[in-house]
Amino acid sequence: MPIYEYKCEQTGTIYEVSQRINDAPLTKCANKNCECEGISNTHRIISKNIGVIFNGSGFYKTDYVKNSSNKTSTTTPCGCSECPHAAK
């Protein structure tokens, strides 16, 4: 289940609540340690604690590697005398 962050409008306390995606947002403060004691209105805030899970194919660096048969040679002589690619 996703974890949503809420902010108490009276005290400004930010707290987390684990809810289903289909559940309606809370309207009253559900923080048990809040000074408003559940009386204040609350609203869901956009949080930065997003956990992204990459599942399935297409997320590995080897999935995007082109075949070597399609590549053309891009090596050029460097001009130094010690390099194996040096022009002679």
PDB file with SEQRES, HELIX, SHEET and CRYST1 records, atoms N, CA, C and O in Angstrom:
SEQRES   1 A   88  MET PRO ILE TYR GLU TYR LYS CYS GLU GLN THR GLY THR          
SEQRES   2 A   88  ILE TYR GLU VAL SER GLN ARG ILE ASN ASP ALA PRO LEU          
SEQRES   3 A   88  THR LYS CYS ALA ASN LYS ASN CYS GLU CYS GLU GLY ILE          
SEQRES   4 A   88  SER ASN THR HIS ARG ILE ILE SER LYS ASN ILE GLY VAL          
SEQRES   5 A   88  ILE PHE ASN GLY SER GLY PHE TYR LYS THR ASP TYR VAL          
SEQRES   6 A   88  LYS ASN SER SER ASN LYS THR SER THR THR THR PRO CYS          
SEQRES   7 A   88  GLY CYS SER GLU CYS PRO HIS ALA ALA LYS                      
HELIX    1 AA1 LYS A   61  TYR A   64  5                                   4    
HELIX    2 AA2 SER A   68  ASN A   70  5                                   3    
SHEET    1 AA1 3 ILE A  14  SER A  18  0                                        
SHEET    2 AA1 3 ILE A   3  CYS A   8 -1                                        
SHEET    3 AA1 3 THR A  42  ILE A  45 -1                                        
CRYST1    1.000    1.000    1.000  90.00  90.00  90.00 P 1           1          
ATOM      1  N   MET A   1       0.839  -1.184   0.000  1.00  0.00           N  
ATOM      2  CA  MET A   1       0.000   0.000   0.000  1.00  0.00           C  
ATOM      3  C   MET A   1       0.885   1.249   0.000  1.00  0.00           C  
ATOM      4  O   MET A   1       1.930   1.281   0.650  1.00  0.00           O  
ATOM      5  N   PRO A   2       0.458   2.261  -0.727  1.00  0.00           N  
ATOM      6  CA  PRO A   2       1.223   3.512  -0.749  1.00  0.00           C  
ATOM      7  C   PRO A   2       1.147   4.252   0.577  1.00  0.00           C  
ATOM      8  O   PRO A   2       0.186   4.121   1.334  1.00  0.00           O  
ATOM      9  N   ILE A   3       2.175   5.020   0.831  1.00  0.00           N  
ATOM     10  CA  ILE A   3       2.210   5.862   2.029  1.00  0.00           C  
ATOM     11  C   ILE A   3       2.032   7.302   1.579  1.00  0.00           C  
ATOM     12  O   ILE A   3       2.800   7.806   0.760  1.00  0.00           O  
ATOM     13  N   TYR A   4       1.004   7.969   2.125  1.00  0.00           N  
ATOM     14  CA  TYR A   4       0.717   9.354   1.787  1.00  0.00           C  
ATOM     15  C   TYR A   4       1.088  10.258   2.947  1.00  0.00           C  
ATOM     16  O   TYR A   4       1.011   9.861   4.110  1.00  0.00           O  
ATOM     17  N   GLU A   5       1.488  11.467   2.622  1.00  0.00           N  
ATOM     18  CA  GLU A   5       1.791  12.458   3.647  1.00  0.00           C  
ATOM     19  C   GLU A   5       0.621  13.426   3.754  1.00  0.00           C  
ATOM     20  O   GLU A   5       0.057  13.864   2.752  1.00  0.00           O  
ATOM     21  N   TYR A   6       0.276  13.745   4.983  1.00  0.00           N  
ATOM     22  CA  TYR A   6      -0.791  14.697   5.269  1.00  0.00           C  
ATOM     23  C   TYR A   6      -0.242  15.801   6.156  1.00  0.00           C  
ATOM     24  O   TYR A   6       0.746  15.616   6.866  1.00  0.00           O  
ATOM     25  N   LYS A   7      -0.896  16.944   6.103  1.00  0.00           N  
ATOM     26  CA  LYS A   7      -0.490  18.073   6.927  1.00  0.00           C  
ATOM     27  C   LYS A   7      -1.695  18.576   7.704  1.00  0.00           C  
ATOM     28  O   LYS A   7      -2.742  18.872   7.127  1.00  0.00           O  
ATOM     29  N   CYS A   8      -1.536  18.670   9.016  1.00  0.00           N  
ATOM     30  CA  CYS A   8      -2.579  19.200   9.889  1.00  0.00           C  
ATOM     31  C   CYS A   8      -2.637  20.717   9.670  1.00  0.00           C  
ATOM     32  O   CYS A   8      -1.616  21.398   9.765  1.00  0.00           O  
ATOM     33  N   GLU A   9      -3.813  21.236   9.380  1.00  0.00           N  
ATOM     34  CA  GLU A   9      -3.942  22.668   9.101  1.00  0.00           C  
ATOM     35  C   GLU A   9      -3.781  23.531  10.359  1.00  0.00           C  
ATOM     36  O   GLU A   9      -3.358  24.683  10.266  1.00  0.00           O  
ATOM     37  N   GLN A  10      -4.110  22.992  11.510  1.00  0.00           N  
ATOM     38  CA  GLN A  10      -4.016  23.772  12.740  1.00  0.00           C  
ATOM     39  C   GLN A  10      -2.585  23.882  13.247  1.00  0.00           C  
ATOM     40  O   GLN A  10      -2.132  24.973  13.593  1.00  0.00           O  
ATOM     41  N   THR A  11      -1.873  22.763  13.294  1.00  0.00           N  
ATOM     42  CA  THR A  11      -0.531  22.759  13.879  1.00  0.00           C  
ATOM     43  C   THR A  11       0.583  22.744  12.828  1.00  0.00           C  
ATOM     44  O   THR A  11       1.729  23.068  13.142  1.00  0.00           O  
ATOM     45  N   GLY A  12       0.264  22.375  11.601  1.00  0.00           N  
ATOM     46  CA  GLY A  12       1.279  22.287  10.556  1.00  0.00           C  
ATOM     47  C   GLY A  12       2.101  21.010  10.616  1.00  0.00           C  
ATOM     48  O   GLY A  12       3.097  20.877   9.904  1.00  0.00           O  
ATOM     49  N   THR A  13       1.696  20.078  11.451  1.00  0.00           N  
ATOM     50  CA  THR A  13       2.403  18.807  11.600  1.00  0.00           C  
ATOM     51  C   THR A  13       2.215  17.957  10.353  1.00  0.00           C  
ATOM     52  O   THR A  13       1.101  17.813   9.850  1.00  0.00           O  
ATOM     53  N   ILE A  14       3.307  17.399   9.861  1.00  0.00           N  
ATOM     54  CA  ILE A  14       3.255  16.505   8.706  1.00  0.00           C  
ATOM     55  C   ILE A  14       3.412  15.081   9.211  1.00  0.00           C  
ATOM     56  O   ILE A  14       4.311  14.783   9.997  1.00  0.00           O  
ATOM     57  N   TYR A  15       2.526  14.206   8.752  1.00  0.00           N  
ATOM     58  CA  TYR A  15       2.560  12.810   9.181  1.00  0.00           C  
ATOM     59  C   TYR A  15       2.229  11.910   8.002  1.00  0.00           C  
ATOM     60  O   TYR A  15       1.693  12.369   6.993  1.00  0.00           O  
ATOM     61  N   GLU A  16       2.546  10.633   8.130  1.00  0.00           N  
ATOM     62  CA  GLU A  16       2.342   9.662   7.068  1.00  0.00           C  
ATOM     63  C   GLU A  16       1.214   8.710   7.410  1.00  0.00           C  
ATOM     64  O   GLU A  16       1.030   8.322   8.564  1.00  0.00           O  
ATOM     65  N   VAL A  17       0.453   8.338   6.370  1.00  0.00           N  
ATOM     66  CA  VAL A  17      -0.646   7.392   6.539  1.00  0.00           C  
ATOM     67  C   VAL A  17      -0.563   6.385   5.394  1.00  0.00           C  
ATOM     68  O   VAL A  17      -0.419   6.764   4.232  1.00  0.00           O  
ATOM     69  N   SER A  18      -0.654   5.104   5.734  1.00  0.00           N  
ATOM     70  CA  SER A  18      -0.662   4.052   4.730  1.00  0.00           C  
ATOM     71  C   SER A  18      -2.111   3.820   4.299  1.00  0.00           C  
ATOM     72  O   SER A  18      -2.954   3.439   5.111  1.00  0.00           O  
ATOM     73  N   GLN A  19      -2.393   4.052   3.011  1.00  0.00           N  
ATOM     74  CA  GLN A  19      -3.740   3.909   2.481  1.00  0.00           C  
ATOM     75  C   GLN A  19      -3.709   3.197   1.143  1.00  0.00           C  
ATOM     76  O   GLN A  19      -2.680   3.149   0.468  1.00  0.00           O  
ATOM     77  N   ARG A  20      -4.851   2.647   0.773  1.00  0.00           N  
ATOM     78  CA  ARG A  20      -4.985   2.087  -0.566  1.00  0.00           C  
ATOM     79  C   ARG A  20      -5.139   3.230  -1.560  1.00  0.00           C  
ATOM     80  O   ARG A  20      -5.541   4.333  -1.191  1.00  0.00           O  
ATOM     81  N   ILE A  21      -4.824   2.966  -2.799  1.00  0.00           N  
ATOM     82  CA  ILE A  21      -4.938   3.979  -3.836  1.00  0.00           C  
ATOM     83  C   ILE A  21      -6.393   4.404  -4.009  1.00  0.00           C  
ATOM     84  O   ILE A  21      -6.667   5.574  -4.281  1.00  0.00           O  
ATOM     85  N   ASN A  22      -7.320   3.476  -3.857  1.00  0.00           N  
ATOM     86  CA  ASN A  22      -8.737   3.765  -4.054  1.00  0.00           C  
ATOM     87  C   ASN A  22      -9.375   4.500  -2.873  1.00  0.00           C  
ATOM     88  O   ASN A  22     -10.478   5.029  -3.014  1.00  0.00           O  
ATOM     89  N   ASP A  23      -8.718   4.547  -1.724  1.00  0.00           N  
ATOM     90  CA  ASP A  23      -9.290   5.212  -0.549  1.00  0.00           C  
ATOM     91  C   ASP A  23      -9.367   6.720  -0.766  1.00  0.00           C  
ATOM     92  O   ASP A  23      -8.494   7.321  -1.394  1.00  0.00           O  
ATOM     93  N   ALA A  24     -10.417   7.308  -0.238  1.00  0.00           N  
ATOM     94  CA  ALA A  24     -10.574   8.761  -0.313  1.00  0.00           C  
ATOM     95  C   ALA A  24      -9.564   9.428   0.616  1.00  0.00           C  
ATOM     96  O   ALA A  24      -9.213   8.858   1.649  1.00  0.00           O  
ATOM     97  N   PRO A  25      -9.089  10.629   0.267  1.00  0.00           N  
ATOM     98  CA  PRO A  25      -8.161  11.348   1.151  1.00  0.00           C  
ATOM     99  C   PRO A  25      -8.812  11.663   2.496  1.00  0.00           C  
ATOM    100  O   PRO A  25     -10.023  11.866   2.583  1.00  0.00           O  
ATOM    101  N   LEU A  26      -7.993  11.699   3.533  1.00  0.00           N  
ATOM    102  CA  LEU A  26      -8.503  12.030   4.866  1.00  0.00           C  
ATOM    103  C   LEU A  26      -8.929  13.492   4.913  1.00  0.00           C  
ATOM    104  O   LEU A  26      -8.361  14.336   4.220  1.00  0.00           O  
ATOM    105  N   THR A  27      -9.935  13.783   5.738  1.00  0.00           N  
ATOM    106  CA  THR A  27     -10.379  15.166   5.899  1.00  0.00           C  
ATOM    107  C   THR A  27     -10.069  15.694   7.293  1.00  0.00           C  
ATOM    108  O   THR A  27      -9.929  16.902   7.478  1.00  0.00           O  
ATOM    109  N   LYS A  28      -9.961  14.812   8.263  1.00  0.00           N  
ATOM    110  CA  LYS A  28      -9.622  15.193   9.638  1.00  0.00           C  
ATOM    111  C   LYS A  28      -8.266  14.621  10.007  1.00  0.00           C  
ATOM    112  O   LYS A  28      -7.862  13.578   9.494  1.00  0.00           O  
ATOM    113  N   CYS A  29      -7.568  15.305  10.896  1.00  0.00           N  
ATOM    114  CA  CYS A  29      -6.229  14.901  11.305  1.00  0.00           C  
ATOM    115  C   CYS A  29      -6.259  13.517  11.948  1.00  0.00           C  
ATOM    116  O   CYS A  29      -7.032  13.271  12.875  1.00  0.00           O  
ATOM    117  N   ALA A  30      -5.420  12.625  11.454  1.00  0.00           N  
ATOM    118  CA  ALA A  30      -5.354  11.255  11.964  1.00  0.00           C  
ATOM    119  C   ALA A  30      -4.069  10.992  12.739  1.00  0.00           C  
ATOM    120  O   ALA A  30      -3.786   9.850  13.103  1.00  0.00           O  
ATOM    121  N   ASN A  31      -3.289  12.040  12.995  1.00  0.00           N  
ATOM    122  CA  ASN A  31      -2.048  11.892  13.734  1.00  0.00           C  
ATOM    123  C   ASN A  31      -2.374  11.775  15.229  1.00  0.00           C  
ATOM    124  O   ASN A  31      -2.935  12.700  15.816  1.00  0.00           O  
ATOM    125  N   LYS A  32      -2.027  10.654  15.836  1.00  0.00           N  
ATOM    126  CA  LYS A  32      -2.351  10.417  17.241  1.00  0.00           C  
ATOM    127  C   LYS A  32      -1.555  11.312  18.183  1.00  0.00           C  
ATOM    128  O   LYS A  32      -1.984  11.546  19.313  1.00  0.00           O  
ATOM    129  N   ASN A  33      -0.405  11.817  17.740  1.00  0.00           N  
ATOM    130  CA  ASN A  33       0.441  12.658  18.588  1.00  0.00           C  
ATOM    131  C   ASN A  33       0.225  14.149  18.346  1.00  0.00           C  
ATOM    132  O   ASN A  33       0.953  14.969  18.905  1.00  0.00           O  
ATOM    133  N   CYS A  34      -0.745  14.513  17.535  1.00  0.00           N  
ATOM    134  CA  CYS A  34      -0.973  15.910  17.192  1.00  0.00           C  
ATOM    135  C   CYS A  34      -1.717  16.627  18.316  1.00  0.00           C  
ATOM    136  O   CYS A  34      -2.553  16.031  18.994  1.00  0.00           O  
ATOM    137  N   GLU A  35      -1.410  17.903  18.508  1.00  0.00           N  
ATOM    138  CA  GLU A  35      -2.035  18.706  19.563  1.00  0.00           C  
ATOM    139  C   GLU A  35      -3.504  18.995  19.280  1.00  0.00           C  
ATOM    140  O   GLU A  35      -4.250  19.309  20.208  1.00  0.00           O  
ATOM    141  N   CYS A  36      -3.942  18.897  18.027  1.00  0.00           N  
ATOM    142  CA  CYS A  36      -5.337  19.198  17.697  1.00  0.00           C  
ATOM    143  C   CYS A  36      -6.282  18.079  18.110  1.00  0.00           C  
ATOM    144  O   CYS A  36      -7.497  18.274  18.129  1.00  0.00           O  
ATOM    145  N   GLU A  37      -5.753  16.935  18.433  1.00  0.00           N  
ATOM    146  CA  GLU A  37      -6.507  15.766  18.893  1.00  0.00           C  
ATOM    147  C   GLU A  37      -7.566  15.302  17.899  1.00  0.00           C  
ATOM    148  O   GLU A  37      -8.640  14.855  18.302  1.00  0.00           O  
ATOM    149  N   GLY A  38      -7.275  15.406  16.615  1.00  0.00           N  
ATOM    150  CA  GLY A  38      -8.176  14.901  15.582  1.00  0.00           C  
ATOM    151  C   GLY A  38      -9.294  15.842  15.186  1.00  0.00           C  
ATOM    152  O   GLY A  38     -10.173  15.459  14.414  1.00  0.00           O  
ATOM    153  N   ILE A  39      -9.283  17.057  15.693  1.00  0.00           N  
ATOM    154  CA  ILE A  39     -10.345  18.019  15.397  1.00  0.00           C  
ATOM    155  C   ILE A  39     -10.053  18.810  14.124  1.00  0.00           C  
ATOM    156  O   ILE A  39     -10.980  19.147  13.388  1.00  0.00           O  
ATOM    157  N   SER A  40      -8.810  19.106  13.855  1.00  0.00           N  
ATOM    158  CA  SER A  40      -8.414  19.965  12.743  1.00  0.00           C  
ATOM    159  C   SER A  40      -8.597  19.278  11.394  1.00  0.00           C  
ATOM    160  O   SER A  40      -8.536  18.053  11.288  1.00  0.00           O  
ATOM    161  N   ASN A  41      -8.822  20.085  10.377  1.00  0.00           N  
ATOM    162  CA  ASN A  41      -8.847  19.576   9.008  1.00  0.00           C  
ATOM    163  C   ASN A  41      -7.427  19.233   8.585  1.00  0.00           C  
ATOM    164  O   ASN A  41      -6.458  19.763   9.128  1.00  0.00           O  
ATOM    165  N   THR A  42      -7.320  18.352   7.621  1.00  0.00           N  
ATOM    166  CA  THR A  42      -6.020  17.941   7.107  1.00  0.00           C  
ATOM    167  C   THR A  42      -6.095  17.842   5.593  1.00  0.00           C  
ATOM    168  O   THR A  42      -7.181  17.699   5.031  1.00  0.00           O  
ATOM    169  N   HIS A  43      -4.965  17.915   4.942  1.00  0.00           N  
ATOM    170  CA  HIS A  43      -4.948  17.736   3.496  1.00  0.00           C  
ATOM    171  C   HIS A  43      -3.699  16.974   3.079  1.00  0.00           C  
ATOM    172  O   HIS A  43      -2.646  17.055   3.712  1.00  0.00           O  
ATOM    173  N   ARG A  44      -3.856  16.237   1.996  1.00  0.00           N  
ATOM    174  CA  ARG A  44      -2.754  15.428   1.464  1.00  0.00           C  
ATOM    175  C   ARG A  44      -1.782  16.348   0.748  1.00  0.00           C  
ATOM    176  O   ARG A  44      -2.185  17.230  -0.012  1.00  0.00           O  
ATOM    177  N   ILE A  45      -0.518  16.135   0.995  1.00  0.00           N  
ATOM    178  CA  ILE A  45       0.503  16.941   0.337  1.00  0.00           C  
ATOM    179  C   ILE A  45       1.304  16.067  -0.619  1.00  0.00           C  
ATOM    180  O   ILE A  45       1.349  14.845  -0.473  1.00  0.00           O  
ATOM    181  N   ILE A  46       1.921  16.693  -1.577  1.00  0.00           N  
ATOM    182  CA  ILE A  46       2.775  15.975  -2.522  1.00  0.00           C  
ATOM    183  C   ILE A  46       4.119  15.751  -1.845  1.00  0.00           C  
ATOM    184  O   ILE A  46       4.779  16.702  -1.426  1.00  0.00           O  
ATOM    185  N   SER A  47       4.513  14.507  -1.742  1.00  0.00           N  
ATOM    186  CA  SER A  47       5.765  14.201  -1.053  1.00  0.00           C  
ATOM    187  C   SER A  47       6.842  13.823  -2.047  1.00  0.00           C  
ATOM    188  O   SER A  47       6.570  13.543  -3.214  1.00  0.00           O  
ATOM    189  N   LYS A  48       8.070  13.821  -1.559  1.00  0.00           N  
ATOM    190  CA  LYS A  48       9.222  13.474  -2.386  1.00  0.00           C  
ATOM    191  C   LYS A  48       9.660  12.033  -2.185  1.00  0.00           C  
ATOM    192  O   LYS A  48      10.584  11.572  -2.855  1.00  0.00           O  
ATOM    193  N   ASN A  49       9.019  11.317  -1.280  1.00  0.00           N  
ATOM    194  CA  ASN A  49       9.452   9.951  -0.977  1.00  0.00           C  
ATOM    195  C   ASN A  49       8.771   8.952  -1.910  1.00  0.00           C  
ATOM    196  O   ASN A  49       8.013   8.086  -1.472  1.00  0.00           O  
ATOM    197  N   ILE A  50       9.050   9.088  -3.181  1.00  0.00           N  
ATOM    198  CA  ILE A  50       8.456   8.221  -4.180  1.00  0.00           C  
ATOM    199  C   ILE A  50       9.408   7.061  -4.432  1.00  0.00           C  
ATOM    200  O   ILE A  50      10.565   7.269  -4.797  1.00  0.00           O  
ATOM    201  N   GLY A  51       8.932   5.870  -4.241  1.00  0.00           N  
ATOM    202  CA  GLY A  51       9.728   4.685  -4.519  1.00  0.00           C  
ATOM    203  C   GLY A  51       9.366   4.135  -5.881  1.00  0.00           C  
ATOM    204  O   GLY A  51       8.270   3.607  -6.065  1.00  0.00           O  
ATOM    205  N   VAL A  52      10.259   4.249  -6.825  1.00  0.00           N  
ATOM    206  CA  VAL A  52      10.006   3.767  -8.176  1.00  0.00           C  
ATOM    207  C   VAL A  52      10.577   2.368  -8.299  1.00  0.00           C  
ATOM    208  O   VAL A  52      11.734   2.120  -7.961  1.00  0.00           O  
ATOM    209  N   ILE A  53       9.758   1.469  -8.781  1.00  0.00           N  
ATOM    210  CA  ILE A  53      10.195   0.091  -8.970  1.00  0.00           C  
ATOM    211  C   ILE A  53      10.146  -0.212 -10.454  1.00  0.00           C  
ATOM    212  O   ILE A  53       9.081  -0.152 -11.069  1.00  0.00           O  
ATOM    213  N   PHE A  54      11.295  -0.536 -11.034  1.00  0.00           N  
ATOM    214  CA  PHE A  54      11.358  -0.915 -12.429  1.00  0.00           C  
ATOM    215  C   PHE A  54      11.215  -2.417 -12.512  1.00  0.00           C  
ATOM    216  O   PHE A  54      12.068  -3.153 -12.018  1.00  0.00           O  
ATOM    217  N   ASN A  55      10.152  -2.876 -13.128  1.00  0.00           N  
ATOM    218  CA  ASN A  55       9.852  -4.288 -13.205  1.00  0.00           C  
ATOM    219  C   ASN A  55       9.737  -4.701 -14.667  1.00  0.00           C  
ATOM    220  O   ASN A  55       9.147  -3.967 -15.461  1.00  0.00           O  
ATOM    221  N   GLY A  56      10.267  -5.823 -15.035  1.00  0.00           N  
ATOM    222  CA  GLY A  56      10.134  -6.315 -16.390  1.00  0.00           C  
ATOM    223  C   GLY A  56      11.359  -6.033 -17.230  1.00  0.00           C  
ATOM    224  O   GLY A  56      12.377  -5.548 -16.736  1.00  0.00           O  
ATOM    225  N   SER A  57      11.244  -6.344 -18.502  1.00  0.00           N  
ATOM    226  CA  SER A  57      12.388  -6.154 -19.388  1.00  0.00           C  
ATOM    227  C   SER A  57      12.462  -4.707 -19.845  1.00  0.00           C  
ATOM    228  O   SER A  57      11.477  -3.970 -19.782  1.00  0.00           O  
ATOM    229  N   GLY A  58      13.627  -4.315 -20.301  1.00  0.00           N  
ATOM    230  CA  GLY A  58      13.813  -2.973 -20.818  1.00  0.00           C  
ATOM    231  C   GLY A  58      14.467  -2.025 -19.837  1.00  0.00           C  
ATOM    232  O   GLY A  58      14.574  -0.833 -20.125  1.00  0.00           O  
ATOM    233  N   PHE A  59      14.903  -2.506 -18.697  1.00  0.00           N  
ATOM    234  CA  PHE A  59      15.481  -1.627 -17.691  1.00  0.00           C  
ATOM    235  C   PHE A  59      16.942  -1.953 -17.397  1.00  0.00           C  
ATOM    236  O   PHE A  59      17.499  -1.478 -16.407  1.00  0.00           O  
ATOM    237  N   TYR A  60      17.544  -2.737 -18.229  1.00  0.00           N  
ATOM    238  CA  TYR A  60      18.945  -3.064 -18.050  1.00  0.00           C  
ATOM    239  C   TYR A  60      19.740  -2.454 -19.193  1.00  0.00           C  
ATOM    240  O   TYR A  60      19.230  -2.314 -20.305  1.00  0.00           O  
ATOM    241  N   LYS A  61      20.975  -2.094 -18.923  1.00  0.00           N  
ATOM    242  CA  LYS A  61      21.780  -1.459 -19.959  1.00  0.00           C  
ATOM    243  C   LYS A  61      22.020  -2.386 -21.138  1.00  0.00           C  
ATOM    244  O   LYS A  61      22.259  -1.918 -22.251  1.00  0.00           O  
ATOM    245  N   THR A  62      21.961  -3.705 -20.910  1.00  0.00           N  
ATOM    246  CA  THR A  62      22.176  -4.639 -22.009  1.00  0.00           C  
ATOM    247  C   THR A  62      20.965  -4.732 -22.928  1.00  0.00           C  
ATOM    248  O   THR A  62      21.089  -5.219 -24.052  1.00  0.00           O  
ATOM    249  N   ASP A  63      19.801  -4.280 -22.481  1.00  0.00           N  
ATOM    250  CA  ASP A  63      18.608  -4.320 -23.323  1.00  0.00           C  
ATOM    251  C   ASP A  63      18.657  -3.298 -24.441  1.00  0.00           C  
ATOM    252  O   ASP A  63      17.945  -3.440 -25.435  1.00  0.00           O  
ATOM    253  N   TYR A  64      19.477  -2.279 -24.301  1.00  0.00           N  
ATOM    254  CA  TYR A  64      19.525  -1.219 -25.291  1.00  0.00           C  
ATOM    255  C   TYR A  64      20.802  -1.234 -26.123  1.00  0.00           C  
ATOM    256  O   TYR A  64      21.029  -0.326 -26.922  1.00  0.00           O  
ATOM    257  N   VAL A  65      21.632  -2.247 -25.945  1.00  0.00           N  
ATOM    258  CA  VAL A  65      22.879  -2.336 -26.695  1.00  0.00           C  
ATOM    259  C   VAL A  65      22.563  -2.765 -28.117  1.00  0.00           C  
ATOM    260  O   VAL A  65      21.850  -3.742 -28.346  1.00  0.00           O  
ATOM    261  N   LYS A  66      23.106  -2.019 -29.064  1.00  0.00           N  
ATOM    262  CA  LYS A  66      22.895  -2.361 -30.467  1.00  0.00           C  
ATOM    263  C   LYS A  66      23.832  -3.493 -30.858  1.00  0.00           C  
ATOM    264  O   LYS A  66      24.902  -3.662 -30.273  1.00  0.00           O  
ATOM    265  N   ASN A  67      23.424  -4.251 -31.837  1.00  0.00           N  
ATOM    266  CA  ASN A  67      24.267  -5.339 -32.331  1.00  0.00           C  
ATOM    267  C   ASN A  67      25.536  -4.769 -32.941  1.00  0.00           C  
ATOM    268  O   ASN A  67      25.514  -3.720 -33.585  1.00  0.00           O  
ATOM    269  N   SER A  68      26.647  -5.476 -32.730  1.00  0.00           N  
ATOM    270  CA  SER A  68      27.919  -4.997 -33.265  1.00  0.00           C  
ATOM    271  C   SER A  68      27.943  -5.068 -34.785  1.00  0.00           C  
ATOM    272  O   SER A  68      28.733  -4.360 -35.410  1.00  0.00           O  
ATOM    273  N   SER A  69      27.105  -5.900 -35.404  1.00  0.00           N  
ATOM    274  CA  SER A  69      27.083  -5.999 -36.863  1.00  0.00           C  
ATOM    275  C   SER A  69      26.516  -4.729 -37.495  1.00  0.00           C  
ATOM    276  O   SER A  69      26.796  -4.442 -38.659  1.00  0.00           O  
ATOM    277  N   ASN A  70      25.727  -3.972 -36.746  1.00  0.00           N  
ATOM    278  CA  ASN A  70      25.146  -2.744 -37.279  1.00  0.00           C  
ATOM    279  C   ASN A  70      26.076  -1.551 -37.117  1.00  0.00           C  
ATOM    280  O   ASN A  70      25.839  -0.502 -37.715  1.00  0.00           O  
ATOM    281  N   LYS A  71      27.118  -1.688 -36.329  1.00  0.00           N  
ATOM    282  CA  LYS A  71      28.014  -0.579 -36.062  1.00  0.00           C  
ATOM    283  C   LYS A  71      29.094  -0.487 -37.132  1.00  0.00           C  
ATOM    284  O   LYS A  71      29.537  -1.500 -37.672  1.00  0.00           O  
ATOM    285  N   THR A  72      29.501   0.714 -37.423  1.00  0.00           N  
ATOM    286  CA  THR A  72      30.638   0.920 -38.303  1.00  0.00           C  
ATOM    287  C   THR A  72      31.819   1.320 -37.444  1.00  0.00           C  
ATOM    288  O   THR A  72      31.647   1.836 -36.339  1.00  0.00           O  
ATOM    289  N   SER A  73      32.986   1.089 -37.937  1.00  0.00           N  
ATOM    290  CA  SER A  73      34.183   1.392 -37.174  1.00  0.00           C  
ATOM    291  C   SER A  73      34.336   2.903 -37.046  1.00  0.00           C  
ATOM    292  O   SER A  73      34.298   3.632 -38.037  1.00  0.00           O  
ATOM    293  N   THR A  74      34.511   3.363 -35.798  1.00  0.00           N  
ATOM    294  CA  THR A  74      34.665   4.795 -35.553  1.00  0.00           C  
ATOM    295  C   THR A  74      36.059   5.119 -35.036  1.00  0.00           C  
ATOM    296  O   THR A  74      36.317   6.252 -34.631  1.00  0.00           O  
ATOM    297  N   THR A  75      36.967   4.139 -35.043  1.00  0.00           N  
ATOM    298  CA  THR A  75      38.316   4.397 -34.543  1.00  0.00           C  
ATOM    299  C   THR A  75      39.107   5.124 -35.613  1.00  0.00           C  
ATOM    300  O   THR A  75      39.049   4.796 -36.798  1.00  0.00           O  
ATOM    301  N   THR A  76      39.828   6.097 -35.169  1.00  0.00           N  
ATOM    302  CA  THR A  76      40.677   6.867 -36.082  1.00  0.00           C  
ATOM    303  C   THR A  76      42.074   6.901 -35.506  1.00  0.00           C  
ATOM    304  O   THR A  76      42.245   6.826 -34.289  1.00  0.00           O  
ATOM    305  N   PRO A  77      43.067   7.011 -36.354  1.00  0.00           N  
ATOM    306  CA  PRO A  77      44.433   7.114 -35.852  1.00  0.00           C  
ATOM    307  C   PRO A  77      44.585   8.369 -35.008  1.00  0.00           C  
ATOM    308  O   PRO A  77      44.049   9.426 -35.343  1.00  0.00           O  
ATOM    309  N   CYS A  78      45.315   8.243 -33.919  1.00  0.00           N  
ATOM    310  CA  CYS A  78      45.451   9.381 -33.016  1.00  0.00           C  
ATOM    311  C   CYS A  78      46.647  10.271 -33.344  1.00  0.00           C  
ATOM    312  O   CYS A  78      46.668  11.432 -32.937  1.00  0.00           O  
ATOM    313  N   GLY A  79      47.608   9.777 -34.043  1.00  0.00           N  
ATOM    314  CA  GLY A  79      48.739  10.601 -34.431  1.00  0.00           C  
ATOM    315  C   GLY A  79      49.968  10.419 -33.555  1.00  0.00           C  
ATOM    316  O   GLY A  79      51.016  10.982 -33.871  1.00  0.00           O  
ATOM    317  N   CYS A  80      49.889   9.667 -32.480  1.00  0.00           N  
ATOM    318  CA  CYS A  80      51.071   9.466 -31.653  1.00  0.00           C  
ATOM    319  C   CYS A  80      51.856   8.264 -32.167  1.00  0.00           C  
ATOM    320  O   CYS A  80      51.306   7.407 -32.858  1.00  0.00           O  
ATOM    321  N   SER A  81      53.132   8.203 -31.831  1.00  0.00           N  
ATOM    322  CA  SER A  81      53.964   7.125 -32.348  1.00  0.00           C  
ATOM    323  C   SER A  81      53.870   5.855 -31.507  1.00  0.00           C  
ATOM    324  O   SER A  81      54.275   4.791 -31.976  1.00  0.00           O  
ATOM    325  N   GLU A  82      53.353   5.929 -30.287  1.00  0.00           N  
ATOM    326  CA  GLU A  82      53.307   4.770 -29.408  1.00  0.00           C  
ATOM    327  C   GLU A  82      51.968   4.034 -29.457  1.00  0.00           C  
ATOM    328  O   GLU A  82      51.870   2.915 -28.953  1.00  0.00           O  
ATOM    329  N   CYS A  83      50.982   4.610 -30.026  1.00  0.00           N  
ATOM    330  CA  CYS A  83      49.638   4.021 -30.069  1.00  0.00           C  
ATOM    331  C   CYS A  83      49.568   2.964 -31.168  1.00  0.00           C  
ATOM    332  O   CYS A  83      50.159   3.147 -32.232  1.00  0.00           O  
ATOM    333  N   PRO A  84      48.851   1.852 -30.930  1.00  0.00           N  
ATOM    334  CA  PRO A  84      48.728   0.838 -31.978  1.00  0.00           C  
ATOM    335  C   PRO A  84      47.948   1.345 -33.186  1.00  0.00           C  
ATOM    336  O   PRO A  84      48.036   0.752 -34.261  1.00  0.00           O  
ATOM    337  N   HIS A  85      47.194   2.417 -33.037  1.00  0.00           N  
ATOM    338  CA  HIS A  85      46.429   2.978 -34.155  1.00  0.00           C  
ATOM    339  C   HIS A  85      47.210   4.065 -34.887  1.00  0.00           C  
ATOM    340  O   HIS A  85      46.670   4.711 -35.785  1.00  0.00           O  
ATOM    341  N   ALA A  86      48.459   4.273 -34.522  1.00  0.00           N  
ATOM    342  CA  ALA A  86      49.231   5.363 -35.105  1.00  0.00           C  
ATOM    343  C   ALA A  86      49.403   5.174 -36.607  1.00  0.00           C  
ATOM    344  O   ALA A  86      49.621   4.066 -37.097  1.00  0.00           O  
ATOM    345  N   ALA A  87      49.301   6.262 -37.300  1.00  0.00           N  
ATOM    346  CA  ALA A  87      49.509   6.232 -38.747  1.00  0.00           C  
ATOM    347  C   ALA A  87      50.999   6.053 -39.036  1.00  0.00           C  
ATOM    348  O   ALA A  87      51.832   6.746 -38.451  1.00  0.00           O  
ATOM    349  N   LYS A  88      51.336   5.134 -39.930  1.00  0.00           N  
ATOM    350  CA  LYS A  88      52.740   4.867 -40.228  1.00  0.00           C  
ATOM    351  C   LYS A  88      53.059   5.230 -41.634  1.00  0.00           C  
ATOM    352  O   LYS A  88      54.200   5.074 -42.069  1.00  0.00           O  
TER     353      LYS A  88                                                      
END                                                                             
